[in-house]
Amino acid sequence: MGGAFYLLVLGVVAAAMVVVALDEWRTGIRLMGGALVFAALVRLVLRRRDAGMLAVRHKVLDAVVLAVLGGALIFLATSIPDQPGF
């Protein structure tokens, strides 16, 4: 079960990278951050043996790291001001 969620997160991150490459970096980074926050929620809900490759360390540590990274990406993509000419 966890493998399917891992593949879903991986697919969304890959799609986000394509969006970033197409010059829509804010949207792509927000998608990537959202995928990481989703992965954190999935990690909290699933048991270790069901979490697949989302389980690296202790459940809470995995979830906190994923949520902080995802939240930071979303915050940075939202708060960085537009640069003229870019």
C-alpha positions in Angstrom: 0.0 0.0 0.0 2.8 2.5 0.9 4.5 1.7 -2.3 1.6 3.2 -4.2 1.7 6.4 -2.2 5.4 6.6 -2.6 5.0 6.3 -6.4 2.3 8.9 -6.3 4.5 11.3 -4.5 7.4 10.5 -6.8 5.2 11.1 -9.8 3.9 14.5 -8.5 7.5 15.6 -7.8 8.6 14.6 -11.3 5.7 16.5 -12.8 6.6 19.5 -10.6 10.1 19.4 -12.0 8.7 19.5 -15.5 6.6 22.5 -14.6 9.7 24.2 -13.1 11.6 23.4 -16.4 8.8 25.1 -18.3 9.5 28.4 -16.5 6.6 28.2 -14.1 8.9 27.7 -11.1 6.5 29.0 -8.4 3.8 26.6 -9.4 6.2 23.7 -9.7 7.8 24.4 -6.3 4.3 24.6 -4.7 3.4 21.3 -6.3 6.6 19.7 -4.9 6.0 21.2 -1.5 2.4 19.9 -1.5 3.6 16.4 -2.5 6.0 16.4 0.5 3.3 17.6 2.9 1.0 14.8 1.5 3.9 12.3 2.1 4.2 13.5 5.7 0.4 12.9 6.3 0.6 9.5 4.6 3.6 8.6 6.8 1.7 9.5 9.9 -1.3 7.4 9.0 0.4 4.2 7.7 2.2 1.7 9.9 5.9 1.3 9.3 5.6 -1.9 7.3 2.8 -0.4 5.2 4.6 2.9 4.5 7.1 1.4 2.1 9.9 3.7 1.1 8.3 6.6 3.0 9.5 4.9 6.2 13.1 5.9 6.8 13.4 6.6 10.5 10.9 6.9 13.3 7.3 7.8 12.1 7.2 11.2 13.8 10.7 12.2 12.6 9.9 11.2 9.0 6.7 13.2 9.1 8.2 16.3 10.7 11.1 16.3 8.2 8.8 15.9 5.2 6.3 18.5 6.5 9.0 21.1 7.3 10.6 20.7 3.9 7.3 20.8 2.1 6.1 23.8 4.1 9.5 25.6 3.5 9.2 25.1 -0.2 5.6 26.4 -0.3 6.6 29.4 1.9 9.6 30.3 -0.2 7.8 30.0 -3.5 5.1 32.3 -2.2 7.2 34.8 -0.4 10.1 35.4 -2.9 9.2 38.6 -4.8 9.1 38.7 -8.6 12.3 39.9 -10.2 12.0 42.4 -13.1 13.1 40.9 -16.4 12.8 37.2 -15.2 
